[in-house]
Amino acid sequence: MRWLILIACLSIAPAHGAESREQPRQPERVPYVAAGAPREPKVSAQWNRYYDYGEATALLKRLAAAHPDHARLVSLGRSHGGRELWLLTVTEFARGDAREKPAFWLDGGIHANEVQSVEAVLYTAWYLLEMRAQNERIEQLLRRRAFYIMPMMSPDGREAHMYQPATMNTPRGGTRPFDDDNDGLVDEDPVDDLDGDGHITQMRVRDPNGRYKPHEKFPRVMVRAEADEPGTYRLLGQEGYDNDGDGRVNEDGLGYYDPNRDWPWQWQPRYVQTGAARYPLDVRENRAVARFIIEHPNIAGAQSLHNTGGMIIRGPGLKSDHYPAADRRVFDALAQRGTEILPNYRYLALGDELYSGHGVEIDWFFRMRGVFAFTNELFTPRHFFRDGGGDGFVANKETRERFDRYLLLGEGTVEWHEVEHPQYGTIEVGGMKKNWGRQPPSFMLEEESHRTAAFLIYHAQQLPLLEIGPVRIDELDGGLTQVTATISNRRLTPTHAAADLEHNITRPDLISIALRDEAARDGREFSVVAGLISDEPYFIDAREQAREPHSLRVENIPGMGAVHVRWLVRGDGPYTIRVDSEKGGRARWP
């Protein structure tokens, strides 16, 4: 029995040294996050809400402090109301001067009431910085590109929209006093919040001779009665009354001037273009932005974010203006991808397919700065039920009402209720609140911001990317050497738009040859006898540059194309070749 017990004990006893045997290593616990989200952001932020000026400023400062090697925050000046006009530069600063990289301009909030444009810009900045460490595409993008990010171009109007009585459409611009009705007074007849809820809705009064009635299915919506049908209500317009006694209501509110009718290209005065101020770049916020852009000719692409309607818009603003065919092909290719990234968005030419616009920002960008620029009208009622519906005035109202009823549970509308009006007596006010409709509700905001950011990133990826090679060196008779090189542009955007070449906006690209540093230090002989430029690799129709042949001036390096250069040099080398393009960046061989 003892032997049985001993054998049993030995059979279950641990082998010699088992206590010191290395245990299997447990895999590291990697945080589980949704695809496309930063795993461990340095700056946490919510994207299902809207940020006021102070909150947006704080977020920008936190991003700049958390990412000092990739983000720098400066002010371009102050708004009319004294608020800083923040600009965030995002790039990998250790990989070269931001001014020497192809740059992308992004702005939001030029129209103050178009609030989600600011959130989409802030989201883009946050996403680039927080995803950089885990996404190789973004890492490479920030090495080769610079982003100039201006979240809020009309900060005064945004604050007024958020914290003063307003509709979803007001105020549109800044808050500098302006005489809208040409009576010599400024801002003397604004909207009036009759019920004190912060939302300027509609007024109605019961009237058997009125021409409006409640919608049969959605009674909060007012629709016009049929021609042979009696109405039950008279609509009185937006909440307000005649403050200045001129017989009109709400005709001279805060502002009004349109910052997107203020740019120099095709500018027209107010009697031609509604919203124009006194002269081009009269709006001080725009003037600060224009100064920065002019000082940074490396900006090659731009997008200005607006709302609403779900549109990707290019110029020209007028039918009488025409973009060159080569440039239209670039716009078309970029926008085609954009409409995939942003489903239910339409790609339109402003003046041809939407409305005429004098002095619009994207026309100035393209025609006077040579920048491929879009206006994106963010969000659309076609997103409410993912069915592409909601176009048209009445259909749009019905779609919004259904969405409010079933998804917002009535939070988007002020129920009709009685108030006392100082001139009309007892009336009713009600209708849509200011904080949705043009802009997405909270649960749809992050998706809209991310899809917008993805299109912006794609556009930035398609800015010029220059490479040198192959390079061939051939020894010739008479002590001469022939050096031939191909300069390729690996992206869609050329280094010069056709409009840029037409107006001589940006200097030519410079392609130069020299001795390498070590050879130059040795004092070796070197001279360039001739320099040739060709659009094809066989130099059949080559062009000789007689003056300063060591530095060839090339008009344009086309998108997804190349130019070819050749030098006859005297001297043994080794050589170095450099490309210097204002919008295409820098490249060097070897």
C-alpha angles and dihedrals in degrees: 000000000000090000091052091051091048092049091048091050092049091049093057099036115106117258117257111283095009091128090063096043110119112254119229110273115248115231115253115265106247113196112252109230135160115272113272096024126113111256099215111010116196089212116042116209138170119231099187093077141056124251124220121216096273093047093047090050091051091050092051091050091049091051092050092048094047095047106035093157093055108027135052124178123207136162120239091200138289133300123238087268093051099258120142116252099225122209121185119200113204121191140106098277093191089063097062144302113311089228090061095056128078103265136210123210119210126180137171139181099040082137103050098210092053090086104167090063087073093049091050090053093047090047091052092053092046093046095049092050099040097042095045096091095050102034118067093197092058091043091055091043093056091048092056103029139050123214121207104198123192108177101181123031096168104036095159093056092046091056090048091051092050101041107025129062108282146146124238086265101049143123095015101178138015130313102246105133111261135179102235098173099039095238096128093257129098130223092343099138109044129159116286122219099220096184098033097235096125093245122104104213133162132294126221137170130197110257127160087210094051119113099220134081137176116273110261095233100028106036094184088066117081117216133178116264119242116269092256096037128089118240127220104205140046115215115223100188128242123350108281147084140228102284097174099039097239095125095255130101127224093347098138111038134153109323119325116200128110114235089201092063093053104081122110102241110096090343116175131186124258097270088061101032118034111226097027116138125214100293139344113302091009088140105089094212090056091046091057091049094047091051091054093047093049089051090053108057089167088082104111103162134032143177128192114199122220138150152274143023104045100263140147104207132191129178162275099110092201131050089225090062120076132198116220114262094240090055093046089058090057092048091047094051093048093046094047089061090043093058089054092051091044106042118206090024118128125216112224142170105231104224096033100045110017120023141313116272126186119197098009120166099237092053090053090048093052104033099038103026102030092235124146099233135176134190111217117203101206124216132006138201085244085080096057096086100009089241100109090243131126103081119135129048102271095032089051092053091048092049091051091048092051090048092049092048099047105027106025092035091225096309092121099063138061108225114236109265138162125266134167115253117202092225107022100039118217111011137151128248128195146118141106120354120236097244101073142024097063088041127043121258117251099272093052098044099083094051091050091049094048096047089048091049090050091056091047090051091049091051090050091049088056094058113113117295111189126202131178118220165158096027120190125194119195127182113226134189121276096040094293128137125203115214117190124184138176118218109201130193107209096191140068100251118079121225088246128030114224087245088055091054091045093056099031092236102150126038118248121273112262121222112184140177127207141150115282115257096260093050092047090052090053089059094238120175114261134164135153113231098182140358127204134190124199137176091213131044097246096063091226092145098025121165119219121218105209099184119065094351092180090072111045118202110218119190096210144350103211124228112268087003143089147222125218126219134189133189133191105211137180112219137063101254145172091218136202126207123204134188120203116186124166094215098021099052129221133310133177137193129240 
